[in-house]
């Protein structure tokens, strides 16, 4: 049997089962034994022994998997093929996905290590095994491949690996001869789980989105209902405010007018009781309405130019009679740093001051209540600062965090003793915050107990204000006639003494301040001539009447002009003043410069036996202003009487109209100096009437000032009135 020539390249042949050459060097169909130079019986024996492989005379023969062919290789080529086979096995074992080769009978020919490890077996155990052994899904996939026309198919199988379900995506490719196929499997478990999670998440998001859409729709409907309810509430509050405030203003106005008529002491007490009760009810109504607006965020500020000194004076004048009856000294001080005019909402500032002063007077049984205002320039505006301090019962430290909460007071016993709703401070704190500031409490605050009273409370606040481009009125600027005068101020209140000496000093008056009557009398006797004396009538100062008696005795009967400062005028005060030579008395606190100046001028020119100077005589004797013709549109008869009395007392002519239509009918451009216009009236309301009046004026160039009269509680009314063509509102 010949051996291959080692110098010739190795040869390879493919034969059929009969030994005829199908491919390789030489002619096709030639028996392999002739090619190799073997005898026929040697080839037959050689082929008979090829269950796995055979070798003879330097030739290696192996059956071709998946076919009936036999591959004949010369030894050198067989060795190279074996090396390539080993390298290929290493390569496919390194692939992380599963690889397997199967024949058309669906039996495994070969697998890689990943496939074997997936099923927990060795790669050799797969040879010749039917694929159905590992599941019907793979078997069905390969049956479709070999039975169909497509040369590749895809599918998926599920494998239980150590109790965990794993998903494999399969791709099977059939060989061109149709006898075998390669199957590639990729583990897509994480991808499948991620897809499932994404699907569930998407489904949950779709459900959530649907729920959110429904919820958004429900919220829109709820918002619409809430806005409708809020508008209805606003209309109700406005209507209730108008319907309650209108008769309440009538009660208060008529009571004030009645107090200016001759009454007995008992009748005056009755009227004051009516007035105080009506004002208490009016305050309660205002507090409830303001709290409702504050909680709804609907309080609207109306900044306008105003005089802080007048606002404080008006506020203190309201509480002066109550403080006087209790024997509490009520004083106020406006520092020189406060401009004559500021831009702020004066109504809201007065509301804050009224709440603080009202509480201070209510909770103080002895001593004093002091209000202090000062200002600090801050950029292009001002910061208005102030405090209200009292010598009352104070607020216990454990209760101080409650006083700014609505409907809460310090303690039940205190509430029962002093009354009140606990709304004032809560509303004041919100108003101060709305004006860009803060309200704080200090209690106890007193460092001395020389004067009577308790530990006291002090409420400090600051608000933001603008500077008004407006000159101070001439009444606040007395001429040079007072300059060079010497004045003596007698009072033991620091705030009052400082206020009076500041005002007098600003006019060029040499003002000296004494706290005690004895020292004041000594200064009169030993300190040189004095042109004017302002003395406090409060008993704690030694009693102003007692000062007059002692001063007359010390001076031999000749007194300089003396003006008494009293908390409230009492019956018989005028007669007592005439008896002692006191030329006049004023109600404390004296904060308005024009009032003090008028009183001083009248005192300096007073003649013996002349009527005692009071705020009433000053008002009656002041220069008569021009008589005005005023149109008043008001449907409430009581309010018509109140307005008529006030305007006619001031010397003006009043023309009334019972509704807006009547006001338009009676109005003629140029015929009236001003108009007071009620807003809510029958037939034609105030806004419609003003629009018609402005239309009538448009052809003449005339412009009558129109001031709105309203009891509405809703915010933004000032802006609405101005937009409607009005010049202001009350």
Secondary structure, DSSP 8 states (H G I E B T S, - for coil): -----TTS---EEEE-TT-BEEESSS-TT-BHHHHHT--HHHHHHHHHT-SSEEEETTEEEEE-TTSS-EEEEEHHHHHHHHHHHHHHHHHHHH-SSEEEEEETTSBEEEE-HHHHHHTTS-GGGGTT-BGGGG-HHHHHHHHHHHHSS-SEEEEEEEEEETTEEEEEEEEEEE-TTSSEEEEEEEE-HHHHHHHHHHHHHHHHHHHHHHHHHHHHHHHHHHHHHHHHHHHHHHHHHHHHHHHHHHHHHHHHHHHHHHHTS---HHHHHHHHHHHHHHHHHHHHHHHHHHHHHHHTT------EEE-HHHHHHHHHHHHHHHHHHHTEEEEEEE-TTS-S-EEE-HHHHHHHHHHHHHHHHHT-SSEEEEEEEEEEEETTEEEEEEEEEE-SS---GGGTTTTTSTT--S-HHHHHHH---S-HHHHHHHHHHHTT-EEEEESS--S--SSSS-S--EEEEEEEEEE------GGGS--GGGTT-EEEEE-S-HHHHHHHHHHHHHTT-EEEEESSHHHHHHHHHHS---SEEEEE--GGGT-HHHHHHHHHHHHTT---EEEEEESS--TTHHHHHHHHT--EEEES----HHHHHHHHHHHHT--TT---B-HHHHHHHS------EEEEE---HHHHHHHHHHHHHTT-EEEEESSHHHHHHH--TTS-SEEEEESS-SSS-HHHHHHHHHHHHTTTT---EEEEE-----TTHHHHHHHTT-SEE-
